């Protein structure tokens, strides 16, 4: 069984929980995901099954769309509502200021990663330092917010401000950190109170399945070829197919960076890539 499965992860499940459930239901250990969702987050979790595991790296490079709930006036150590509250304050900021602050994040900026994250510093994950209350310099990286907007209005209640943003972001962007940075822009503490991943690359929540669907057998896998619809497909002769099955380095025989290589019977053999004026195996499927 090979292919891609789009799961609408429910609140409370870890990404590993979902992988374990799908692995058990499908009777295979060859299941992996392309990007973790925390238990407090819901939405698109893309699973690779069987030979499709070889696509994981390629599928994680795509942008993602999220809807995040934000509370102004609360700070926690994890940057979300599951952490310990560090401070609170009454917030009185005009809507126009909030809208301007949110819109100002459209584009690229250097983002400091959360201290409760799996990013490694000196061989240890940051959350390991955080749990032991060891201070460590948090790394920053360039991220791209290609689109961001406030949706559903802004609510003022009990000295706090609540609103939702929809954002399309590059790989490696932490939405918790984006929320913190919006608060910093406004000069107030901010925390993420909810998170939904609507889309990962081409995979949309509208085409996802629930855990119950998997248990009931009411799902369909996306084929390896259809998982990357924009990648070129190149059919080769029997002689060329023999060479490719044996991983032979060849002269470039297709345009572009990478291509699916199929035999005359439309069977997928490999993904080849053009590197240093040579066509080489990137992933083998036989």
C-alpha positions in Angstrom: 0.0 0.0 0.0 1.6 3.2 -1.2 0.3 6.7 -1.2 -0.6 9.9 0.6 -3.4 10.2 3.2 -4.7 13.6 4.3 -6.0 13.5 7.9 -8.0 16.2 9.7 -6.3 15.8 13.1 -8.6 16.4 16.0 -7.7 18.3 19.2 -6.0 16.2 21.8 -4.2 13.8 19.5 -0.4 14.0 19.0 0.8 13.5 15.4 2.4 10.2 16.6 -1.0 9.1 18.0 -2.5 9.6 14.5 0.4 7.7 12.8 0.0 4.8 15.3 -3.8 4.6 14.6 -3.4 4.7 10.9 -0.5 2.1 11.0 -2.7 -0.2 13.0 -5.8 0.2 10.9 -3.9 -0.2 7.6 -1.7 -3.1 8.9 1.6 -1.5 8.0 4.5 0.1 10.0 5.5 2.2 7.0 3.6 5.3 7.9 5.1 8.7 8.6 3.9 12.4 8.7 5.3 15.4 6.9 5.0 18.0 9.7 4.0 17.8 13.4 0.8 19.4 14.8 0.7 19.9 18.5 -2.2 18.3 20.5 -3.8 21.7 20.9 -3.8 22.2 17.1 -6.2 20.6 14.6 -6.3 20.3 10.8 -4.2 19.0 8.0 -1.8 16.2 8.8 -0.3 14.7 5.7 0.7 11.0 6.1 3.0 9.1 3.7 2.4 5.4 3.5 4.7 2.7 2.0 6.9 3.9 -0.8 5.4 7.4 -0.4 7.6 7.8 2.7 10.3 8.7 0.2 8.4 11.9 -0.6 8.3 13.2 3.0 11.2 15.6 2.5 9.8 17.0 -0.7 6.3 17.5 0.7 7.6 19.4 3.8 9.1 22.2 1.7 5.7 23.6 0.7 4.0 26.6 2.3 1.2 26.2 4.9 -2.0 28.1 5.7 -3.2 28.4 9.3 -6.0 30.0 11.2 -4.8 31.1 14.6 -6.7 32.5 17.6 -4.9 35.3 19.4 -5.4 36.7 22.9 -3.7 40.1 23.7 -3.0 40.6 27.4 -1.6 37.2 28.4 1.9 35.8 28.3 2.8 32.2 28.8 6.1 30.3 28.7 5.0 28.1 25.8 3.5 31.0 23.8 0.1 29.2 23.8 -2.7 28.6 26.4 -1.3 25.3 27.5 1.7 26.9 29.1 2.2 28.5 32.5 0.9 32.1 32.7 3.9 34.5 33.2 2.0 37.8 33.1 -1.4 39.4 32.4 -2.4 43.0 31.7 -5.4 45.1 30.7 -5.2 45.9 27.0 -6.7 49.0 25.4 -5.6 49.2 21.8 -7.5 50.6 18.8 -8.6 48.2 16.1 -6.7 50.2 13.5 -3.4 49.6 15.4 -4.0 45.9 15.6 -4.8 45.7 11.9 -1.7 47.7 11.0 0.5 45.5 13.3 -0.8 42.3 11.8 -0.5 43.5 8.2 3.1 44.7 8.9 4.2 41.0 9.1 3.5 40.3 5.5 6.9 39.5 3.9 10.1 38.1 5.2 11.5 38.6 8.7 13.9 37.0 11.2 11.9 34.9 13.7 13.1 33.7 17.0 12.0 30.1 17.6 10.1 29.2 20.8 12.0 27.9 23.7 9.5 25.0 23.9 10.3 23.5 20.5 12.3 20.6 19.0 15.0 22.8 17.5 18.4 21.6 18.6 21.1 23.8 20.2 24.4 22.0 21.0 22.8 18.7 20.3 19.8 19.1 22.7 16.3 20.1 21.9 15.2 23.5 23.2 12.4 22.0 25.2 14.9 19.9 27.1 16.6 23.1 28.3 13.3 24.8 29.0 12.0 22.0 31.2 15.2 22.1 33.2 14.9 25.9 33.4 18.3 26.3 31.7 18.7 29.6 29.8 20.0 29.2 26.2 20.2 31.7 23.4 17.3 31.0 21.1 18.2 30.8 17.4 16.5 32.9 14.8 15.8 32.2 11.1 14.3 33.9 8.1 10.7 33.1 7.5 8.2 34.3 4.9 4.6 35.3 5.6 3.2 35.5 2.1 -0.3 36.4 3.2 -1.8 37.4 6.6 -5.1 39.0 7.6 -7.5 39.3 10.5 -10.8 37.4 10.0 -14.1 37.4 11.9 -13.5 40.8 13.6 -11.9 41.9 16.9 -13.5 41.3 20.3 -12.8 43.3 23.4 -13.8 41.6 26.7 -12.7 41.8 30.3 -9.6 43.9 29.5 -8.3 41.4 26.9 -8.5 41.5 23.1 -9.4 38.4 21.0 -9.1 37.9 17.2 -8.2 35.3 14.6 -5.7 35.6 11.8 -5.4 33.6 8.6 -1.8 33.3 7.5 0.1 31.6 4.7 3.7 30.9 5.8 6.9 29.3 4.7 8.3 26.0 6.0 9.7 26.4 9.5 7.5 29.3 10.6 6.2 29.0 14.1 2.8 30.5 14.5 3.2 30.8 18.2 6.3 33.0 17.6 4.4 35.0 15.0 1.6 35.6 17.6 4.3 36.7 20.2 5.9 39.0 17.7 2.5 40.6 16.8 2.1 41.3 20.6 5.6 42.8 20.7 4.8 45.0 17.8 1.8 46.3 19.8 3.8 46.5 23.1 1.6 44.0 24.9 1.8 40.3 25.7 0.1 37.9 23.3 -0.6 34.2 23.3 -2.0 31.8 20.8 -5.3 30.3 22.0 -6.1 28.0 19.0 -4.6 26.8 15.8 -6.0 25.1 12.7 -3.9 24.1 9.7 -6.0 24.5 6.6 -3.5 23.6 4.0 -0.1 22.1 3.5 1.1 22.7 -0.1 -1.5 21.2 -2.4 -3.2 19.3 0.4 -6.4 21.0 1.7 -8.5 20.3 4.7 -11.5 20.1 2.4 -10.1 16.8 1.1 -9.1 15.3 4.4 -10.4 12.4 6.4 -11.2 11.9 10.1 -9.9 9.1 12.3 -13.4 7.6 12.1 -13.2 7.6 8.3 -9.9 5.6 8.5 -11.4 3.1 11.0 -14.5 2.7 8.7 -12.4 2.3 5.6 -14.0 5.4 4.1 -10.9 7.0 2.5 -8.8 7.0 -0.6 -5.1 7.4 -0.9 -3.5 9.9 -3.2 -1.0 8.2 -5.5 2.7 9.0 -5.4 2.5 10.6 -8.9 -0.6 12.7 -8.0 1.0 13.9 -4.8 3.4 16.0 -6.9 1.2 17.0 -9.8 3.6 19.7 -11.0 6.6 17.4 -11.4 7.4 16.3 -14.9 6.7 12.7 -15.9 9.2 11.2 -18.3 8.7 7.8 -19.9 11.8 5.9 -21.0 12.6 3.0 -23.2 13.2 -0.5 -21.9 16.9 -0.1 -22.3 16.9 3.2 -20.4 14.6 1.7 -17.7 17.1 -1.1 -17.1 19.9 1.5 -16.5 17.7 3.5 -14.2 16.6 0.5 -12.2 20.3 -0.1 -11.6 20.9 3.5 -10.5 23.2 4.4 -13.4 24.3 8.1 -13.6 23.3 9.4 -17.0 23.6 12.5 -19.2 20.7 14.9 -18.6 17.7 13.6 -20.6 14.9 15.8 -19.3 14.5 19.5 -18.6 14.2 20.9 -15.1 15.4 19.9 -11.7 13.6 16.6 -11.0 11.3 14.3 -12.8 9.3 11.1 -12.3 10.7 8.3 -14.5 8.3 5.7 -15.8 8.7 2.6 -17.9 6.7 1.8 -21.0 4.0 0.2 -18.9 3.5 3.5 -16.9 5.2 2.0 -13.8 7.0 4.4 -11.6 10.7 3.6 -11.4 12.4 6.5 -9.8 12.8 10.2 -9.3 15.9 11.5 -11.1 17.5 14.9 -10.6 19.8 16.9 -12.7 22.9 17.8 -10.7 26.3 19.0 -12.0 25.3 18.3 -15.6 24.4 14.7 -14.7 21.1 12.9 -14.2 21.2 10.9 -10.9 18.9 8.9 -8.7 17.1 11.1 -6.2 14.6 8.4 -5.0 14.2 4.8 -6.2 10.8 3.1 -6.2 11.7 -0.4 -7.4 
